[in-house]
Amino acid sequence: MLRSERTLESRLRISLVPVAFVALVALPMDACWAGGNAFEEAMNWFDPLFFQYNLVLALLAILIVPLITVMYVSNMKDVKRLRIERDFSPKELERYREEIKRLIPLQFRLRRYWGSMAALTLVITMGALIILLFKPYFPPVESVESAAALAVSQVERAHGTAELTGSGSVLTTKEPLGQGVDYGKGANMLLLGPFVEFYSTDRTKFYHQIVISLTAFQFGFLGAYIYFIGYLLRAYFTLDLSPHTYVAGSLRMVVSSILALVLSFALPALEVFGSVSDAAYSERFLRFLPLLAFFLGYFPNRALFLLEKLGNKMLGFGPTKYAGTPLADLAGMSSDHEMRLDREGFDNIENLSHARPIDLAVRTGFGYRQLKQWVGEARLRLHLENDFEEFVDRAGIRTVEELVNYWQGQPDAVAQHLKETVSPKIFAKLAIVVPLLLREQVERTGPLAELVGA
């Protein structure tokens, strides 16, 4: 790395923490500043010690991402290089040594992470503000007391000197009526949806719907955040941290929060919570709502599947069919592996068959041997299609590399053995496929590893 590049990266590392701290302080001030002493009032929403405790929690939630990123970029580059090199044979290592030296430093430049990390930090900051620092306040709205309460200024309530009087009822207090985000002045369509009319028709239901929406939104975000932190630590230890991790985390938090919010409007319609008119007010629904929202945030794909299923059922559409072969069919594939490969643009076996294992080994936490196995299997599946499982069961060969190695030993004897082992249909495919693979190997004039896209 050039001296100018090292100097720039060092400056970025040094400035990262103060920049994040400034963002933490500036964003709450900007969000709370609605005129006058709004931020000063926000400081009084909680007991001072409790407010400081929440502020420390928000600081920890926000800064954990840039701190782990700096540690990863600073400490894990050599570990990544050694892990990749150990996975190569001496011949392969000699061939790819220069490419490894070129690719790995590109993955461990802090400036590659700056944009995606800043976006993620902003998303986490907004979520932390909503959960920890934005306290909702619902002023009393019953009879004359409600009108008087709404008429009292925020400053008077802050000092606890308001006296409310009205015909037929008197309310006198020396304590603040309440401080926080005053949803009694209105809320947007995101929180209320089709119930926005309650603002003028039924204030009790209006406030109750806001509580439901806020709960769903906050716990949906919390579920996505907890998932991301676990994935971030896993990516750190498996040497799998990349800008894609932060972009995917940002999208997950935003999408999960909105999904949980949208589904919160439909959840009371489920029969398990009773009649539709009473479900939103039932204790069972209110107790299950945080759990359901957290689940939807932790597993947003389940929420999308639920929405798709409900939408197809309501509209009378049939199940959606996809032409691609799922990655789950590959040996050793898990849901986490599928998700990680999907982030690299390989969402099915047909796509993965064109991947280069060396590139994926550098960009992800997978070993070169494992990737080579998956890509080789994907290529053989692409050629044999529905006959692949039967071929593996009869011949025990799972990848293109294994097939070509076996065929090259004694072609005539191998052809006769395969003809006796597999069905005529599969052997007819092999008679066409194997010469094509052998010709491809000759044209590339490289080692057998290149046959599977290495």
Stockholm file with secondary structure:
# STOCKHOLM 1.0

chainA/1-454         MLRSERTLESRLRISLVPVAFVALVALPMDACWAGGNAFEEAMNWFDPLFFQYNLVLALLAILIVPLITVMYVSNMKDVKRLRIERDFSPKELERYREEIKRLIPLQFRLRRYWGSMAALTLVITMGALIILLFKPYFPPVESVESAAALAVSQVERAHGTAELTGSGSVLTTKEPLGQGVDYGKGANMLLLGPFVEFYSTDRTKFYHQIVISLTAFQFGFLGAYIYFIGYLLRAYFTLDLSPHTYVAGSLRMVVSSILALVLSFALPALEVFGSVSDAAYSERFLRFLPLLAFFLGYFPNRALFLLEKLGNKMLGFGPTKYAGTPLADLAGMSSDHEMRLDREGFDNIENLSHARPIDLAVRTGFGYRQLKQWVGEARLRLHLENDFEEFVDRAGIRTVEELVNYWQGQPDAVAQHLKETVSPKIFAKLAIVVPLLLREQVERTGPLAELVGA
#=GR chainA/1-454 SS CCHHHHHHHHHHHHHHHHHHHHHHHHHHHHHHCSSTTHHHHHHTSSCHHHHHHHHHHHHHHHHHHHHHHHHHHHHSHHHHHHHHHHTSCHHHHHHHHHHHHHHHHHHTCHHHHHHHHHHHHHHHHHHHIIIIICCEECCCCSHHHHHHHHHSCHHHHHHTCCEEEETTEEEECSSCCCCSEEGGGCCCHHHHGGGTTHHHHCHHHHHHHHHHHHHHHHHHHHHHHHHHHHHHHHHHHTTCCCHHHHHHHHHHHHHHHHHHHHHHHHGGGSGGGCCHHHHTTCHHHHHHHHHHHHHHHHCHHHHHHHHHHHHHHHHTCCCCCCSSCCGGGSTTCCHHHHHHHHHTTCCSHHHHTTCCHHHHHHHSSSCHHHHHHHHHHHHHHHHHGGGHHHHHHHHCCCSHHHHHHHHHHCHHHHHHHHHHHSCHHHHHHHHHHHHHHHHHHHHHTSCGGGGGTC
#=GC SS_cons         CCHHHHHHHHHHHHHHHHHHHHHHHHHHHHHHCSSTTHHHHHHTSSCHHHHHHHHHHHHHHHHHHHHHHHHHHHHSHHHHHHHHHHTSCHHHHHHHHHHHHHHHHHHTCHHHHHHHHHHHHHHHHHHHIIIIICCEECCCCSHHHHHHHHHSCHHHHHHTCCEEEETTEEEECSSCCCCSEEGGGCCCHHHHGGGTTHHHHCHHHHHHHHHHHHHHHHHHHHHHHHHHHHHHHHHHHTTCCCHHHHHHHHHHHHHHHHHHHHHHHHGGGSGGGCCHHHHTTCHHHHHHHHHHHHHHHHCHHHHHHHHHHHHHHHHTCCCCCCSSCCGGGSTTCCHHHHHHHHHTTCCSHHHHTTCCHHHHHHHSSSCHHHHHHHHHHHHHHHHHGGGHHHHHHHHCCCSHHHHHHHHHHCHHHHHHHHHHHSCHHHHHHHHHHHHHHHHHHHHHTSCGGGGGTC
//
